[in-house]
Amino acid sequence: MEKSIYNINESGLSYGRGYAYSLQYHIVWCTKYRRKVLTAGADEDCKQLLLDLAEEYSFRIPAMEVMPDHVHVLIDAKPQFYISDMVKIMKGTLARRLFLLHPEMKEKLWGGHLWNPSYCVVTVSDRSREQVEEYIRSQKEKAWGGKGRPPRDLERLQRYHREVLDADHAMSRSGDAGKQQIPEDHSDVSS
């Protein structure tokens, strides 16, 4: 069997030389000024560029979604990667390549920056991984249907992860080894 981070056995562990690991991160970052510039093909180009980076830097992307003004990525990475370096590489490379492919995006942004300097990273447990994957995949399907301004994405993401962590904690305290169910009402976590 070929050794790579793509070799994952039934336990969900990946293997390197002399170590086993399972490290997943849910990463979210936004465009500068929350401008909706990741449209008209830029979203698909962004996805392809992320997959190219994953291959180049030997990490996996089990789930991702590119929204008009932000990006969700679930990453499975080696322990040698510093998450801040990974985010810097992804955001910097994507910005350079997307500006080359879509120069019209610069017209909607001031100062020539595609991304807001901030980002959110949340570690993902084995129990919550499927839920996070579904959350990311369903981003474009969900539309906020309330009145007034929808809650900010970061607030929704934090609330969602608090719910998952609280449910994980409750399950571990009760000794229930079964899988956690996705909350029925997750309208407050849609974007």
N, C-alpha and C positions, 0 to 999 in steps of 0.2 A: 504494500500500500504506500502510495506517495505521501511524503510528509509535507504538509502545508497547513495554514490556518483554516483551509477549507475542509480538512478532515475532522469531522465532528462525529463522535460516537453517540450512542443512544442516551448517554448521561448528559449530553450537551457540552462536554468538555472538548477543548481543542488542545493539541499537543505541540510543544516545541521541543527543543533539544534539552532534555532533563527537567521539564516542567509541564504541568497541565494547567489550563486556565479557562475561565468563562467570564469575560469582561464585556459587558454591553453598556453603551451610553446612548441616551436619547438626547440629541442636540438640536436646538432651535436657534436660528438667527434671523434677523429682519433686514430688509433693505433700508438704506438711508432715507430718513424722513417718512418711512413706511410707504414710499411711492410704489404703486402697483406696476412695476416694470417687468416682472417675470411672466410675460404673456406673449402671445403671437409667436410661439416657437421657442422663445427664450427658456420657458419652463422645461421643455423636452431636451433642449441643449444642456441645460443645467443638470438634469438627471444623468445624461450620457457622460458629461464631464465628471460627475461624482463617481460613476462606475469606473471610468478610466483611472481616476485617482486611487480608487480602492484597489484596482489591479496593480497599479504602479507602486503603491506603498504597502501592499499585502495586508489589507484589512477587508472585512466583509460588510456589506450593507444589506441586512435582512429586510429593511423597509425604509422607504423615503417618500416624501411628497413635497412638491414645489408649488407653493401658493403664489398668487400675484405679488405679495409683499413679504413673504417669509418662507423659510425652508425647514422641514422636519426631516431628520435623518436618525435612524437607529444603526449604530455601528458596533461591530464585534471586532475588537482590536487586541493586539498582542500586548503583554504587560510592559514591553520596552517603550511603547509610545506614550509620550506625555500628551494628555488630552488638549492642553492649551496649544501645543505645537501642531497637533492634528487640525484643530479648528483654524489656526493661522494659515496652515497650508491650504486647507479647503477653501477658505474665504478669499485668500489672496490669488490662488490659481484660478478659481471660478471668476473672480472679478476681471482679471486680465483677459482671460479667454472669452468671456461673455461680451466684454466691450469690443473685442476684435470681431466677434461674430455678429453683434448687434450694436453698432455704433450709435444708433438712434436712442439708445437708453441714456446716453450721457446728456441728451437734451432735457431729460426730465429730472436730472440730478444736479445739484450744485457742488462744485469743488472736485468733481471727478471721482467720487467715492461711491461704490455700489452698495456696500454694507454698512450698517450701523456698527460701531465698534463693540457693542455688547453681544452676549450670547448666553444661552441657558443650557446647562448640562446636568442631566439627572442620571444616576446609575440605575440600571434595570436589573431586578432580581429574576431568578428562574420562575418564580410564581407570577410575576407581573409582565414577563416578556411578551406573551401572546396578546395581552390587553394593549400594551404599548404599540405592538405591530398593527393591531386592528385600528387603534386610535389614529396612527399615522396614515394608514391606507384609506381611512374614511374621511380624511380632511376635505377633499374636494366634493364629496357627496353631501356633506353637512352644510346647511346654510342657517345663519342666525335668523330666527323668525320673530323675535320680539320687537318691541317698540323702543325707540331711543337708541343711544349708543351701546353697542355690544361691549361686554367686558373685554379688557385687553387680553391678548393671547397669553402673555406670561402669567397673568393672574389665573386664567383658566387652566393652564398647564400645571401651575403649582397646586391648585385645588384638586385637579385630577390625580396627581401623584400623591398628595396627602391622603386621598380616599383609598388609593391602592395600598399605600404603606400602612394605613390604619387597618385595612382589611387583612393584610399580611400579618400584622402584629396580633390581631384578634385570633386568626387561624393558628398561629404558632403557640399562643397561650392556651387555646382550647385543645391543642394536640391533634387537630383535624389535619390529616395528611392529604385530603382531597384537593382538587384544583379549585381555585378561587373563581367565582363567577363575575362576569362583567356587570357593573352596576346597571340596573334597569334604566334609570333616568340619568343620562349623561349629556343632557342638552346644554348644561353649563360648561362643558368641556369642548364643545364644537367651535370651530372658527368660521 
